């Protein structure tokens, strides 16, 4: 396995934004009145936005780390199997969410769908190893 390219600034900014979000969630209610908070939605949204962007930057950092460590190392076969498993998870999550019988299936379906969707986003940034075009054509014909 290659040494992953780790961006330093991205996680540092993410942590800073998350800390600022928590500080803002404690500080804003002490600086403004309830009436101002009720009429100015942006004041209430600032902590959420800061924390959300921080979490998003951490996820982007994870994508960069995984992609830089796996790109070009996985065979086409392994890549396709993992992709199909993730897609099956998405379909299973959708079925779980839209079934009318049990709330527990809905809850599990949402969790499965969320995890599978985030996994698919991450996996779509990984590229498999390059295989010979002629070999791939023979494998593609045999697969059909």
C-alpha positions, 0 to 999 in steps of 0.5 A: 500500500502506498503512503496516502497523501494527507492534506494538512490544511483541510482537517485543521480548518475543519476542526477550527470550524467545528470548534467555532460552531460549538463556541457560537452555539454557546455565545450567540444566545448570550449576546442577543435576545430571544426576539432577535433569535426568533426574527433573525434565522441566520443567527440561529443557523450560524453554529449549524453551518459552521459544524456542518461545513467542518464535518463536510471538510473532514469527509473530503479529507477521508475521501482524499486519504482513501483515494490516494492510498487505493488508486491503481492498486485494486483489480477491476474485479475487486472494484466491481464487487465492492461497487455492486455490494454498495449499490445493493446496500443502497437498494436495500436501504430504499426498500427498507425505507419504503416498506409499509410494515414496520418502523424498525425496518424504516429506521434500519433502512435509513441507516443502511441507505445513508451509509451506503450512499456515503460509501458510494461517494467515497468509492467513486473517487477510487480508480482500479488498476489499469488492465490490458485493453485486450484482456479486458475485452476478452473478459468483457465478452466472456461476462456477457 
